[in-house]
Amino acid sequence: MRISQPLLRSVPVAAAAALALGVAAGPAGAGPGISVATSGSTVSVTTSACSAVDGDWGTASLFGGDRPDLGPGRQVPLRGTSVSQSAAWRGVTPGTYTVVVVCAHYLTAGSQSVVVPEPPARTSPAASAPPRGVAGGLGGDTGGHGTAAYAVGGALAAAALAALGGVLRRRPKPYRL
């Protein structure tokens, strides 16, 4: 049996049409054998629907976000075994994406939408607490104070003692009978 040239030329066209249908279908076109997950800025896909053709399992493509085309790094080959195949993209910017898996025999294993969230805002511990708190209780922090602070504190303590002495001296004496 001889395969004609037009048939061989139509296989890539059929694969492109299947890929376009998979992207248009969105989440409703998700196959039972495709699973997409995110972890930080990494998107990964796992499937068990593909079989190897000459050592090639197929490709996984990431559509959407800031670049809807298949730019460099957006289409990666599937790697794995006959039980499970997977692919991953690292450094994906936040946004909504569609992952499409096309097996080596040009059949779409499935497509699924995924949202890469914004990274959580980082807060430094110093922003939540004052840089130098008050040391309460007995003792306290004596670091970072200059001689002027000690002199003013000593003068205030001396003035308080002098005022206390004056008040006690002017108290009337009790009458004796």
Summary of the structure (lengths in Angstrom):
residues: 177
radius of gyration: 37.5
end to end distance: 142.1
largest distance: 142.1
contacts: 413
relative contact order: 0.16
helix: 30%
strand: 28%
